[in-house]
Amino acid sequence: LRLFKKINLESEEFEEKLRDSTDDEDVLALLDEAHEELEKARINIENAESAYEEVKLPGTPLIKFAEGNNYLRTAKVNLIAANLKLKQAFAEITRLKK
């Protein structure tokens, strides 16, 4: 979980830096899409953390553990999608500055 939180935080910081460096509407649209994916990832990470906190006996620890893993898988997909959008935005910014 800590790794996912760290990656999400670093990606959010990178998105803010890119946003501050451009006024181009196409780049801002890409950054908006990345921001949405990062927000979804943050929510999924929080949901995974909540599910993992419920992994205890007696009860249904395997179900909650599997639920937490599913949230992390979804967060991973969100982070990958956000990373792709950030890379596209960065490439577009560097192309515009030439």
Long-range contacts (C-beta under 8 A, 24 or more apart in sequence): 1-45, 1-48, 1-49, 1-52, 1-72, 4-41, 4-45, 4-48, 4-72, 4-75, 4-76, 4-79, 5-45, 7-79, 8-38, 8-41, 8-42, 8-45, 8-75, 8-79, 11-38, 11-79, 11-82, 11-83, 11-86, 12-38, 14-86, 15-82, 15-86, 18-86, 18-89, 18-90, 18-93, 21-93, 22-89, 22-93, 22-96, 24-92, 24-93, 24-96, 26-92, 27-89, 27-92, 27-93, 27-96, 30-85, 30-86, 30-88, 30-89, 30-92, 31-85, 31-86, 31-89, 33-85, 34-81, 34-82, 34-85, 34-86, 34-89, 35-82, 37-78, 37-79, 37-81, 37-82, 37-85, 38-78, 38-79, 38-82, 40-74, 40-75, 40-78, 41-75, 41-78, 41-79, 41-82, 44-71, 44-72, 44-74, 44-75, 44-78, 45-71, 45-72, 45-75, 47-71, 48-72, 48-75
